[in-house]
């Protein structure tokens, strides 16, 4: 997973490389940059996070 989640002093820091490429989405309309692949608990806080970062795919002829 390309996402780093860190808790410091009660604040959540989320980071991931913008040049990452995890491939096409299932629809083929976007390329996935980073994903938690569903909701994930942030450490033992009881808080859940679901994150998807993506970019549009350039269509041929566009």
mmCIF file of the N, C-alpha and C atoms, coordinates in Angstrom:
data_MODEL
# 
_entry.id   MODEL 
# 
loop_
_atom_site.group_PDB 
_atom_site.id 
_atom_site.type_symbol 
_atom_site.label_atom_id 
_atom_site.label_alt_id 
_atom_site.label_comp_id 
_atom_site.label_asym_id 
_atom_site.label_entity_id 
_atom_site.label_seq_id 
_atom_site.pdbx_PDB_ins_code 
_atom_site.Cartn_x 
_atom_site.Cartn_y 
_atom_site.Cartn_z 
_atom_site.occupancy 
_atom_site.B_iso_or_equiv 
_atom_site.pdbx_formal_charge 
_atom_site.auth_seq_id 
_atom_site.auth_comp_id 
_atom_site.auth_asym_id 
_atom_site.auth_atom_id 
_atom_site.pdbx_PDB_model_num 
ATOM 1   N N  . UNK A 1 1  ? 0.853   -1.170 0.000   1.00 0.00 ? 1  UNK A N  1 
ATOM 2   C CA . UNK A 1 1  ? 0.000   0.000  0.000   1.00 0.00 ? 1  UNK A CA 1 
ATOM 3   C C  . UNK A 1 1  ? 0.900   1.235  0.000   1.00 0.00 ? 1  UNK A C  1 
ATOM 4   N N  . UNK A 1 2  ? 0.572   2.186  -0.842  1.00 0.00 ? 2  UNK A N  1 
ATOM 5   C CA . UNK A 1 2  ? 1.394   3.375  -1.003  1.00 0.00 ? 2  UNK A CA 1 
ATOM 6   C C  . UNK A 1 2  ? 1.049   4.465  0.006   1.00 0.00 ? 2  UNK A C  1 
ATOM 7   N N  . UNK A 1 3  ? 0.060   4.235  0.852   1.00 0.00 ? 3  UNK A N  1 
ATOM 8   C CA . UNK A 1 3  ? -0.395  5.255  1.793   1.00 0.00 ? 3  UNK A CA 1 
ATOM 9   C C  . UNK A 1 3  ? 0.267   5.059  3.147   1.00 0.00 ? 3  UNK A C  1 
ATOM 10  N N  . UNK A 1 4  ? 0.765   6.164  3.695   1.00 0.00 ? 4  UNK A N  1 
ATOM 11  C CA . UNK A 1 4  ? 1.322   6.154  5.037   1.00 0.00 ? 4  UNK A CA 1 
ATOM 12  C C  . UNK A 1 4  ? 0.378   6.954  5.934   1.00 0.00 ? 4  UNK A C  1 
ATOM 13  N N  . UNK A 1 5  ? -0.048  6.350  7.044   1.00 0.00 ? 5  UNK A N  1 
ATOM 14  C CA . UNK A 1 5  ? -0.943  7.013  7.990   1.00 0.00 ? 5  UNK A CA 1 
ATOM 15  C C  . UNK A 1 5  ? -0.244  7.046  9.343   1.00 0.00 ? 5  UNK A C  1 
ATOM 16  N N  . UNK A 1 6  ? -0.125  8.240  9.896   1.00 0.00 ? 6  UNK A N  1 
ATOM 17  C CA . UNK A 1 6  ? 0.567   8.406  11.165  1.00 0.00 ? 6  UNK A CA 1 
ATOM 18  C C  . UNK A 1 6  ? -0.267  9.301  12.080  1.00 0.00 ? 6  UNK A C  1 
ATOM 19  N N  . UNK A 1 7  ? -0.335  8.953  13.360  1.00 0.00 ? 7  UNK A N  1 
ATOM 20  C CA . UNK A 1 7  ? -1.029  9.766  14.353  1.00 0.00 ? 7  UNK A CA 1 
ATOM 21  C C  . UNK A 1 7  ? 0.020   10.381 15.273  1.00 0.00 ? 7  UNK A C  1 
ATOM 22  N N  . UNK A 1 8  ? -0.013  11.718 15.366  1.00 0.00 ? 8  UNK A N  1 
ATOM 23  C CA . UNK A 1 8  ? 0.895   12.445 16.270  1.00 0.00 ? 8  UNK A CA 1 
ATOM 24  C C  . UNK A 1 8  ? 0.087   13.490 17.018  1.00 0.00 ? 8  UNK A C  1 
ATOM 25  N N  . UNK A 1 9  ? 0.124   13.409 18.325  1.00 0.00 ? 9  UNK A N  1 
ATOM 26  C CA . UNK A 1 9  ? -0.573  14.382 19.176  1.00 0.00 ? 9  UNK A CA 1 
ATOM 27  C C  . UNK A 1 9  ? -2.043  14.534 18.785  1.00 0.00 ? 9  UNK A C  1 
ATOM 28  N N  . UNK A 1 10 ? -2.689  13.426 18.462  1.00 0.00 ? 10 UNK A N  1 
ATOM 29  C CA . UNK A 1 10 ? -4.113  13.446 18.145  1.00 0.00 ? 10 UNK A CA 1 
ATOM 30  C C  . UNK A 1 10 ? -4.459  13.949 16.759  1.00 0.00 ? 10 UNK A C  1 
ATOM 31  N N  . UNK A 1 11 ? -3.458  14.121 15.902  1.00 0.00 ? 11 UNK A N  1 
ATOM 32  C CA . UNK A 1 11 ? -3.672  14.576 14.526  1.00 0.00 ? 11 UNK A CA 1 
ATOM 33  C C  . UNK A 1 11 ? -3.220  13.476 13.578  1.00 0.00 ? 11 UNK A C  1 
ATOM 34  N N  . UNK A 1 12 ? -4.037  13.196 12.564  1.00 0.00 ? 12 UNK A N  1 
ATOM 35  C CA . UNK A 1 12 ? -3.722  12.164 11.570  1.00 0.00 ? 12 UNK A CA 1 
ATOM 36  C C  . UNK A 1 12 ? -3.002  12.813 10.390  1.00 0.00 ? 12 UNK A C  1 
ATOM 37  N N  . UNK A 1 13 ? -1.883  12.223 10.012  1.00 0.00 ? 13 UNK A N  1 
ATOM 38  C CA . UNK A 1 13 ? -1.123  12.667 8.848   1.00 0.00 ? 13 UNK A CA 1 
ATOM 39  C C  . UNK A 1 13 ? -1.173  11.549 7.811   1.00 0.00 ? 13 UNK A C  1 
ATOM 40  N N  . UNK A 1 14 ? -1.637  11.890 6.622   1.00 0.00 ? 14 UNK A N  1 
ATOM 41  C CA . UNK A 1 14 ? -1.750  10.923 5.534   1.00 0.00 ? 14 UNK A CA 1 
ATOM 42  C C  . UNK A 1 14 ? -0.811  11.374 4.418   1.00 0.00 ? 14 UNK A C  1 
ATOM 43  N N  . UNK A 1 15 ? -0.007  10.445 3.921   1.00 0.00 ? 15 UNK A N  1 
ATOM 44  C CA . UNK A 1 15 ? 0.886   10.801 2.814   1.00 0.00 ? 15 UNK A CA 1 
ATOM 45  C C  . UNK A 1 15 ? 0.982   9.644  1.833   1.00 0.00 ? 15 UNK A C  1 
ATOM 46  N N  . UNK A 1 16 ? 1.212   10.007 0.585   1.00 0.00 ? 16 UNK A N  1 
ATOM 47  C CA . UNK A 1 16 ? 1.446   9.025  -0.477  1.00 0.00 ? 16 UNK A CA 1 
ATOM 48  C C  . UNK A 1 16 ? 2.130   9.741  -1.628  1.00 0.00 ? 16 UNK A C  1 
ATOM 49  N N  . UNK A 1 17 ? 2.934   9.017  -2.402  1.00 0.00 ? 17 UNK A N  1 
ATOM 50  C CA . UNK A 1 17 ? 3.628   9.637  -3.530  1.00 0.00 ? 17 UNK A CA 1 
ATOM 51  C C  . UNK A 1 17 ? 2.664   9.913  -4.682  1.00 0.00 ? 17 UNK A C  1 
ATOM 52  N N  . UNK A 1 18 ? 2.674   11.132 -5.194  1.00 0.00 ? 18 UNK A N  1 
ATOM 53  C CA . UNK A 1 18 ? 1.767   11.495 -6.279  1.00 0.00 ? 18 UNK A CA 1 
ATOM 54  C C  . UNK A 1 18 ? 2.107   10.802 -7.593  1.00 0.00 ? 18 UNK A C  1 
ATOM 55  N N  . UNK A 1 19 ? 3.341   10.318 -7.737  1.00 0.00 ? 19 UNK A N  1 
ATOM 56  C CA . UNK A 1 19 ? 3.726   9.649  -8.980  1.00 0.00 ? 19 UNK A CA 1 
ATOM 57  C C  . UNK A 1 19 ? 3.477   8.141  -8.930  1.00 0.00 ? 19 UNK A C  1 
ATOM 58  N N  . UNK A 1 20 ? 2.870   7.653  -7.843  1.00 0.00 ? 20 UNK A N  1 
ATOM 59  C CA . UNK A 1 20 ? 2.565   6.231  -7.718  1.00 0.00 ? 20 UNK A CA 1 
ATOM 60  C C  . UNK A 1 20 ? 1.494   5.831  -8.736  1.00 0.00 ? 20 UNK A C  1 
ATOM 61  N N  . UNK A 1 21 ? 1.513   4.599  -9.187  1.00 0.00 ? 21 UNK A N  1 
ATOM 62  C CA . UNK A 1 21 ? 0.505   4.090  -10.119 1.00 0.00 ? 21 UNK A CA 1 
ATOM 63  C C  . UNK A 1 21 ? 0.188   2.648  -9.747  1.00 0.00 ? 21 UNK A C  1 
ATOM 64  N N  . UNK A 1 22 ? -1.010  2.428  -9.225  1.00 0.00 ? 22 UNK A N  1 
ATOM 65  C CA . UNK A 1 22 ? -1.442  1.083  -8.855  1.00 0.00 ? 22 UNK A CA 1 
ATOM 66  C C  . UNK A 1 22 ? -2.304  0.438  -9.932  1.00 0.00 ? 22 UNK A C  1 
ATOM 67  N N  . UNK A 1 23 ? -2.341  1.044  -11.110 1.00 0.00 ? 23 UNK A N  1 
ATOM 68  C CA . UNK A 1 23 ? -3.070  0.462  -12.224 1.00 0.00 ? 23 UNK A CA 1 
ATOM 69  C C  . UNK A 1 23 ? -4.439  1.083  -12.433 1.00 0.00 ? 23 UNK A C  1 
ATOM 70  N N  . UNK A 1 24 ? -5.157  0.522  -13.392 1.00 0.00 ? 24 UNK A N  1 
ATOM 71  C CA . UNK A 1 24 ? -6.482  1.029  -13.746 1.00 0.00 ? 24 UNK A CA 1 
ATOM 72  C C  . UNK A 1 24 ? -7.529  0.630  -12.716 1.00 0.00 ? 24 UNK A C  1 
ATOM 73  N N  . UNK A 1 25 ? -8.524  1.490  -12.562 1.00 0.00 ? 25 UNK A N  1 
ATOM 74  C CA . UNK A 1 25 ? -9.688  1.141  -11.749 1.00 0.00 ? 25 UNK A CA 1 
ATOM 75  C C  . UNK A 1 25 ? -10.470 0.051  -12.475 1.00 0.00 ? 25 UNK A C  1 
ATOM 76  N N  . UNK A 1 26 ? -11.432 -0.530 -11.790 1.00 0.00 ? 26 UNK A N  1 
ATOM 77  C CA . UNK A 1 26 ? -12.209 -1.608 -12.418 1.00 0.00 ? 26 UNK A CA 1 
ATOM 78  C C  . UNK A 1 26 ? -13.017 -1.107 -13.609 1.00 0.00 ? 26 UNK A C  1 
ATOM 79  N N  . UNK A 1 27 ? -13.406 0.173  -13.614 1.00 0.00 ? 27 UNK A N  1 
ATOM 80  C CA . UNK A 1 27 ? -14.160 0.725  -14.743 1.00 0.00 ? 27 UNK A CA 1 
ATOM 81  C C  . UNK A 1 27 ? -13.239 1.097  -15.904 1.00 0.00 ? 27 UNK A C  1 
ATOM 82  N N  . UNK A 1 28 ? -11.939 1.268  -15.617 1.00 0.00 ? 28 UNK A N  1 
ATOM 83  C CA . UNK A 1 28 ? -10.992 1.661  -16.640 1.00 0.00 ? 28 UNK A CA 1 
ATOM 84  C C  . UNK A 1 28 ? -10.983 3.150  -16.921 1.00 0.00 ? 28 UNK A C  1 
ATOM 85  N N  . UNK A 1 29 ? -11.745 3.930  -16.168 1.00 0.00 ? 29 UNK A N  1 
ATOM 86  C CA . UNK A 1 29 ? -11.833 5.367  -16.400 1.00 0.00 ? 29 UNK A CA 1 
ATOM 87  C C  . UNK A 1 29 ? -10.765 6.162  -15.658 1.00 0.00 ? 29 UNK A C  1 
ATOM 88  N N  . UNK A 1 30 ? -10.170 5.563  -14.635 1.00 0.00 ? 30 UNK A N  1 
ATOM 89  C CA . UNK A 1 30 ? -9.163  6.259  -13.846 1.00 0.00 ? 30 UNK A CA 1 
ATOM 90  C C  . UNK A 1 30 ? -7.987  5.337  -13.544 1.00 0.00 ? 30 UNK A C  1 
ATOM 91  N N  . UNK A 1 31 ? -6.850  5.961  -13.204 1.00 0.00 ? 31 UNK A N  1 
ATOM 92  C CA . UNK A 1 31 ? -5.677  5.230  -12.735 1.00 0.00 ? 31 UNK A CA 1 
ATOM 93  C C  . UNK A 1 31 ? -5.557  5.498  -11.244 1.00 0.00 ? 31 UNK A C  1 
ATOM 94  N N  . UNK A 1 32 ? -5.390  4.462  -10.463 1.00 0.00 ? 32 UNK A N  1 
ATOM 95  C CA . UNK A 1 32 ? -5.325  4.578  -9.021  1.00 0.00 ? 32 UNK A CA 1 
ATOM 96  C C  . UNK A 1 32 ? -3.924  5.019  -8.600  1.00 0.00 ? 32 UNK A C  1 
ATOM 97  N N  . UNK A 1 33 ? -3.864  6.100  -7.832  1.00 0.00 ? 33 UNK A N  1 
ATOM 98  C CA . UNK A 1 33 ? -2.604  6.599  -7.304  1.00 0.00 ? 33 UNK A CA 1 
ATOM 99  C C  . UNK A 1 33 ? -2.340  5.955  -5.949  1.00 0.00 ? 33 UNK A C  1 
ATOM 100 N N  . UNK A 1 34 ? -3.365  5.914  -5.091  1.00 0.00 ? 34 UNK A N  1 
ATOM 101 C CA . UNK A 1 34 ? -3.235  5.302  -3.770  1.00 0.00 ? 34 UNK A CA 1 
ATOM 102 C C  . UNK A 1 34 ? -4.626  4.942  -3.270  1.00 0.00 ? 34 UNK A C  1 
ATOM 103 N N  . UNK A 1 35 ? -4.711  3.883  -2.484  1.00 0.00 ? 35 UNK A N  1 
ATOM 104 C CA . UNK A 1 35 ? -5.994  3.454  -1.948  1.00 0.00 ? 35 UNK A CA 1 
ATOM 105 C C  . UNK A 1 35 ? -5.799  2.670  -0.659  1.00 0.00 ? 35 UNK A C  1 
ATOM 106 N N  . UNK A 1 36 ? -6.743  2.825  0.254   1.00 0.00 ? 36 UNK A N  1 
ATOM 107 C CA . UNK A 1 36 ? -6.739  2.007  1.458   1.00 0.00 ? 36 UNK A CA 1 
ATOM 108 C C  . UNK A 1 36 ? -7.443  0.676  1.189   1.00 0.00 ? 36 UNK A C  1 
ATOM 109 N N  . UNK A 1 37 ? -8.016  0.526  -0.009  1.00 0.00 ? 37 UNK A N  1 
ATOM 110 C CA . UNK A 1 37 ? -8.735  -0.688 -0.392  1.00 0.00 ? 37 UNK A CA 1 
ATOM 111 C C  . UNK A 1 37 ? -9.839  -1.006 0.615   1.00 0.00 ? 37 UNK A C  1 
ATOM 112 N N  . UNK A 1 38 ? -10.688 -0.009 0.829   1.00 0.00 ? 38 UNK A N  1 
ATOM 113 C CA . UNK A 1 38 ? -11.776 -0.136 1.793   1.00 0.00 ? 38 UNK A CA 1 
ATOM 114 C C  . UNK A 1 38 ? -11.460 0.646  3.051   1.00 0.00 ? 38 UNK A C  1 
ATOM 115 N N  . UNK A 1 39 ? -12.354 0.572  4.004   1.00 0.00 ? 39 UNK A N  1 
ATOM 116 C CA . UNK A 1 39 ? -12.170 1.310  5.253   1.00 0.00 ? 39 UNK A CA 1 
ATOM 117 C C  . UNK A 1 39 ? -11.185 0.583  6.161   1.00 0.00 ? 39 UNK A C  1 
ATOM 118 N N  . UNK A 1 40 ? -10.223 1.338  6.701   1.00 0.00 ? 40 UNK A N  1 
ATOM 119 C CA . UNK A 1 40 ? -9.206  0.788  7.590   1.00 0.00 ? 40 UNK A CA 1 
ATOM 120 C C  . UNK A 1 40 ? -9.234  1.564  8.897   1.00 0.00 ? 40 UNK A C  1 
ATOM 121 N N  . UNK A 1 41 ? -9.097  0.855  10.012  1.00 0.00 ? 41 UNK A N  1 
ATOM 122 C CA . UNK A 1 41 ? -9.045  1.535  11.302  1.00 0.00 ? 41 UNK A CA 1 
ATOM 123 C C  . UNK A 1 41 ? -7.701  2.222  11.470  1.00 0.00 ? 41 UNK A C  1 
ATOM 124 N N  . UNK A 1 42 ? -7.742  3.445  11.988  1.00 0.00 ? 42 UNK A N  1 
ATOM 125 C CA . UNK A 1 42 ? -6.514  4.197  12.251  1.00 0.00 ? 42 UNK A CA 1 
ATOM 126 C C  . UNK A 1 42 ? -6.037  3.814  13.638  1.00 0.00 ? 42 UNK A C  1 
ATOM 127 N N  . UNK A 1 43 ? -4.993  3.007  13.667  1.00 0.00 ? 43 UNK A N  1 
ATOM 128 C CA . UNK A 1 43 ? -4.424  2.478  14.910  1.00 0.00 ? 43 UNK A CA 1 
ATOM 129 C C  . UNK A 1 43 ? -5.545  1.966  15.808  1.00 0.00 ? 43 UNK A C  1 
ATOM 130 N N  . UNK A 1 44 ? -5.541  2.284  17.087  1.00 0.00 ? 44 UNK A N  1 
ATOM 131 C CA . UNK A 1 44 ? -6.588  1.790  17.981  1.00 0.00 ? 44 UNK A CA 1 
ATOM 132 C C  . UNK A 1 44 ? -7.521  2.924  18.403  1.00 0.00 ? 44 UNK A C  1 
ATOM 133 N N  . UNK A 1 45 ? -7.754  3.881  17.495  1.00 0.00 ? 45 UNK A N  1 
ATOM 134 C CA . UNK A 1 45 ? -8.547  5.061  17.811  1.00 0.00 ? 45 UNK A CA 1 
ATOM 135 C C  . UNK A 1 45 ? -10.052 4.827  17.700  1.00 0.00 ? 45 UNK A C  1 
ATOM 136 N N  . UNK A 1 46 ? -10.467 3.764  17.011  1.00 0.00 ? 46 UNK A N  1 
ATOM 137 C CA . UNK A 1 46 ? -11.885 3.564  16.748  1.00 0.00 ? 46 UNK A CA 1 
ATOM 138 C C  . UNK A 1 46 ? -12.368 4.372  15.555  1.00 0.00 ? 46 UNK A C  1 
ATOM 139 N N  . UNK A 1 47 ? -11.459 5.117  14.920  1.00 0.00 ? 47 UNK A N  1 
ATOM 140 C CA . UNK A 1 47 ? -11.775 5.921  13.743  1.00 0.00 ? 47 UNK A CA 1 
ATOM 141 C C  . UNK A 1 47 ? -11.375 5.125  12.502  1.00 0.00 ? 47 UNK A C  1 
ATOM 142 N N  . UNK A 1 48 ? -12.246 5.153  11.493  1.00 0.00 ? 48 UNK A N  1 
ATOM 143 C CA . UNK A 1 48 ? -11.982 4.435  10.253  1.00 0.00 ? 48 UNK A CA 1 
ATOM 144 C C  . UNK A 1 48 ? -11.796 5.435  9.112   1.00 0.00 ? 48 UNK A C  1 
ATOM 145 N N  . UNK A 1 49 ? -10.945 5.056  8.162   1.00 0.00 ? 49 UNK A N  1 
ATOM 146 C CA . UNK A 1 49 ? -10.640 5.907  7.021   1.00 0.00 ? 49 UNK A CA 1 
ATOM 147 C C  . UNK A 1 49 ? -10.731 5.074  5.753   1.00 0.00 ? 49 UNK A C  1 
ATOM 148 N N  . UNK A 1 50 ? -11.416 5.607  4.755   1.00 0.00 ? 50 UNK A N  1 
ATOM 149 C CA . UNK A 1 50 ? -11.437 5.024  3.420   1.00 0.00 ? 50 UNK A CA 1 
ATOM 150 C C  . UNK A 1 50 ? -10.965 6.083  2.449   1.00 0.00 ? 50 UNK A C  1 
ATOM 151 N N  . UNK A 1 51 ? -9.867  5.839  1.743   1.00 0.00 ? 51 UNK A N  1 
ATOM 152 C CA . UNK A 1 51 ? -9.297  6.858  0.874   1.00 0.00 ? 51 UNK A CA 1 
ATOM 153 C C  . UNK A 1 51 ? -8.969  6.262  -0.484  1.00 0.00 ? 51 UNK A C  1 
ATOM 154 N N  . UNK A 1 52 ? -9.357  6.988  -1.534  1.00 0.00 ? 52 UNK A N  1 
ATOM 155 C CA . UNK A 1 52 ? -8.986  6.645  -2.899  1.00 0.00 ? 52 UNK A CA 1 
ATOM 156 C C  . UNK A 1 52 ? -8.459  7.906  -3.565  1.00 0.00 ? 52 UNK A C  1 
ATOM 157 N N  . UNK A 1 53 ? -7.240  7.847  -4.063  1.00 0.00 ? 53 UNK A N  1 
ATOM 158 C CA . UNK A 1 53 ? -6.655  8.945  -4.831  1.00 0.00 ? 53 UNK A CA 1 
ATOM 159 C C  . UNK A 1 53 ? -6.460  8.426  -6.252  1.00 0.00 ? 53 UNK A C  1 
ATOM 160 N N  . UNK A 1 54 ? -6.924  9.196  -7.226  1.00 0.00 ? 54 UNK A N  1 
ATOM 161 C CA . UNK A 1 54 ? -6.879  8.716  -8.605  1.00 0.00 ? 54 UNK A CA 1 
ATOM 162 C C  . UNK A 1 54 ? -6.746  9.881  -9.570  1.00 0.00 ? 54 UNK A C  1 
ATOM 163 N N  . UNK A 1 55 ? -6.388  9.550  -10.813 1.00 0.00 ? 55 UNK A N  1 
ATOM 164 C CA . UNK A 1 55 ? -6.352  10.549 -11.880 1.00 0.00 ? 55 UNK A CA 1 
ATOM 165 C C  . UNK A 1 55 ? -7.098  9.998  -13.089 1.00 0.00 ? 55 UNK A C  1 
ATOM 166 N N  . UNK A 1 56 ? -7.657  10.900 -13.867 1.00 0.00 ? 56 UNK A N  1 
ATOM 167 C CA . UNK A 1 56 ? -8.401  10.500 -15.059 1.00 0.00 ? 56 UNK A CA 1 
ATOM 168 C C  . UNK A 1 56 ? -7.466  9.889  -16.092 1.00 0.00 ? 56 UNK A C  1 
ATOM 169 N N  . UNK A 1 57 ? -7.999  8.956  -16.856 1.00 0.00 ? 57 UNK A N  1 
ATOM 170 C CA . UNK A 1 57 ? -7.267  8.344  -17.952 1.00 0.00 ? 57 UNK A CA 1 
ATOM 171 C C  . UNK A 1 57 ? -7.563  9.156  -19.210 1.00 0.00 ? 57 UNK A C  1 
ATOM 172 N N  . UNK A 1 58 ? -6.522  9.518  -19.931 1.00 0.00 ? 58 UNK A N  1 
ATOM 173 C CA . UNK A 1 58 ? -6.718  10.239 -21.187 1.00 0.00 ? 58 UNK A CA 1 
ATOM 174 C C  . UNK A 1 58 ? -7.300  9.278  -22.209 1.00 0.00 ? 58 UNK A C  1 
ATOM 175 N N  . UNK A 1 59 ? -8.403  9.660  -22.762 1.00 0.00 ? 59 UNK A N  1 
ATOM 176 C CA . UNK A 1 59 ? -9.068  8.832  -23.772 1.00 0.00 ? 59 UNK A CA 1 
ATOM 177 C C  . UNK A 1 59 ? -8.431  9.075  -25.134 1.00 0.00 ? 59 UNK A C  1 
ATOM 178 N N  . UNK A 1 60 ? -8.362  8.035  -25.941 1.00 0.00 ? 60 UNK A N  1 
ATOM 179 C CA . UNK A 1 60 ? -7.848  8.188  -27.298 1.00 0.00 ? 60 UNK A CA 1 
ATOM 180 C C  . UNK A 1 60 ? -8.802  9.081  -28.087 1.00 0.00 ? 60 UNK A C  1 
ATOM 181 N N  . UNK A 1 61 ? -8.237  9.998  -28.844 1.00 0.00 ? 61 UNK A N  1 
ATOM 182 C CA . UNK A 1 61 ? -9.039  10.912 -29.645 1.00 0.00 ? 61 UNK A CA 1 
ATOM 183 C C  . UNK A 1 61 ? -9.493  12.133 -28.866 1.00 0.00 ? 61 UNK A C  1 
ATOM 184 N N  . UNK A 1 62 ? -9.116  12.225 -27.580 1.00 0.00 ? 62 UNK A N  1 
ATOM 185 C CA . UNK A 1 62 ? -9.537  13.391 -26.785 1.00 0.00 ? 62 UNK A CA 1 
ATOM 186 C C  . UNK A 1 62 ? -8.420  14.401 -26.712 1.00 0.00 ? 62 UNK A C  1 
# 
